[in-house]
């Protein structure tokens, strides 16, 4: 009877050792599954996040940004998004300050920039050429980096990726349809 217990104990010990060896070998050797090696880290310097917005929120953001960027500008102005982009401000004319309102039709370009094409203009009761007024605005208003006025083309070009945002985040305009309140951007967040 003692031999049966010894043989049973040795068999059980052998099974335990064999199981331990198999488990250790499975843990130590690399997996034959290639799924893990197919995963790749994001390529590039930025990660893209798509953002959908509306006119109300964008009005707040634009005017907050303008207040910061043009804080030391001698002339105050603000932007309002309605069915068009509206720019309100004052314009120096001799010793007077004239109220002005300019409206623009926005267009998002394929490269993510934004073009604002001049539609209407009202400056007091004066009838001035649009290119002249845009030249005066360009010379007297402090515009954020990336905003370029092209008086001869009667447009404002907004290089979205040159706009200075916190943490070096870049922005691209995807859609800018104010009439449908369909506004979307891509935020490019640096990862390097």
Residue pairs with C-beta under 8 A, 6 or more apart in sequence:
42 191
44 191
45 190
45 191
45 192
46 170
46 188
46 189
46 190
46 191
47 188
47 189
47 191
48 186
48 187
48 188
48 189
49 186
49 187
49 189
50 174
50 184
50 185
50 186
50 187
51 184
51 185
51 186
51 187
52 183
52 184
53 183
53 184
53 185
54 181
54 183
55 81
55 82
55 178
55 181
55 183
58 81
58 183
59 79
59 80
59 81
62 79
62 81
63 78
63 79
65 144
65 163
66 77
66 78
66 79
66 144
69 142
69 143
69 144
69 145
69 164
70 77
70 141
70 142
70 143
70 144
72 142
73 141
73 142
74 140
75 89
75 90
75 91
75 92
75 140
75 141
76 89
76 90
77 87
77 88
77 89
77 90
77 141
78 87
78 88
78 89
79 85
79 86
79 87
79 88
80 86
80 88
81 178
82 178
83 178
83 179
84 103
84 104
84 105
84 106
84 119
84 178
85 103
85 104
85 105
85 106
85 116
85 178
86 101
86 102
86 103
86 104
87 100
87 101
87 102
87 103
87 104
88 99
88 100
88 101
89 99
89 100
89 137
89 141
90 97
90 98
90 99
90 100
91 97
91 98
91 99
91 100
91 123
91 133
91 136
91 137
91 140
92 98
92 136
92 140
93 124
93 126
98 123
98 124
98 126
99 123
99 124
100 121
100 122
100 123
100 124
100 133
101 120
101 121
101 122
101 123
102 118
102 120
102 121
102 133
102 137
103 118
103 119
103 120
103 121
104 116
104 117
104 118
104 119
104 155
104 156
105 116
105 117
105 119
106 114
106 115
106 116
106 117
106 176
106 178
107 114
107 115
107 116
107 117
107 176
108 114
108 173
108 174
108 175
108 176
109 115
109 173
111 172
112 160
112 161
112 171
112 172
112 173
112 174
112 186
113 157
113 158
113 159
113 160
113 161
113 172
113 173
114 157
114 158
114 160
114 173
114 176
115 155
115 156
115 157
115 158
116 155
116 156
116 157
116 158
117 154
117 155
118 130
118 134
118 154
118 155
118 156
121 128
121 130
121 133
123 133
130 151
130 154
131 151
131 152
131 154
132 151
134 149
134 150
134 151
134 154
134 156
135 149
135 151
137 149
138 149
138 151
143 149
144 163
144 164
145 162
145 163
145 164
146 158
146 159
146 160
146 161
146 162
146 163
146 164
147 156
147 157
147 158
147 159
147 163
148 156
148 157
148 158
148 159
149 155
149 156
149 157
150 156
150 157
158 173
160 170
160 171
160 172
160 173
160 185
161 170
161 171
161 172
161 188
163 171
165 171
167 189
167 190
168 190
169 187
169 188
169 189
169 190
170 187
170 188
171 185
171 186
171 187
171 188
172 185
172 186
172 188
173 184
173 185
174 184
174 185
174 186
175 182
175 183
175 184
176 183
177 183
